[in-house]
Amino acid sequence: MAGLFSRRLDPRPPGGPVVVLLHGFGSDGQRDWLDTGTAAMLAAFGHTVIVPDLPGHGSSPDPATAAEAHAPAIARAVLDVLDGVERFDLVGYSLGARIAWELPALAGDRLGRCVLGGLAPGEPFAGVDVAALRRAVTYGEQPSDPFTAMIAGLARTPGRALCVEGLRETPFTARSWSGKLPPVFVVGQDDGMTAGIEHIVELTPGAELVRVPGGHVEALAGAGLREAVVKVLQG
């Protein structure tokens, strides 16, 4: 797979600490982080902000196979964007948080503080009918399963369907965070996708759970998430 497309916002003066923002499924870096004002806010606080588009999303290329969309493979593609960056902080939302979960094992001491927003405590794509999803995005055939139909509405392209397939083959499993610093989890108070996240938080000593107003979509654009991110990254 070719390299990921990414945007960069530099503070004035340039050279501030690097923070990487990872978007959710069916979206892209522009919509999740630039249009919401989060990237500009962090640049105003002195951070160098890097905003990649994940495979099959935005301006990044599609994965050629499901294996290229395995969670660790996507994390490696993100790390390739950071070639030459000695240390970085990380903010991920939904799928972005899922990919962020893989990065400590690859980045080691390069990874600093981390905010995991809207993280599902299980594998959200486990219930997808992959064959029906493929037919939906290729031929427009409506899946009979309501959940698969919802995911098809978000996927819309074969490239994103491959992302679903690859992530399903490397499901999220509950375990302790492997980074040097404990993460901060941020979830919407009305976000059913994050139900049970307390059990993930409890696995990592020092991890913090912050609840903000809204559901899965509303929390991303809300002031509560931005405030939590600034608090973590500003120390």
Secondary structure, DSSP 8 states (H G I E B T S, - for coil): -----EEEE--SSS---EEEEE--TT--HIIIIITTSHHHHHHHTT-EEEEE--TTSTTS---SSGGGGSHHHHHHHHHHHTTT---EEEEEETHHHHHHTTHHHHHGGGEEEEEEES--SS-TTTT--HHHHHHHHHH----SSHHHHHHHHHH-SHHHHHHHHHHHHS--------SSS--EEEEETT-GGGTTHHHHHTTSTT-EEEEESS-HHHHHHSHHHHHHHHHHHT-
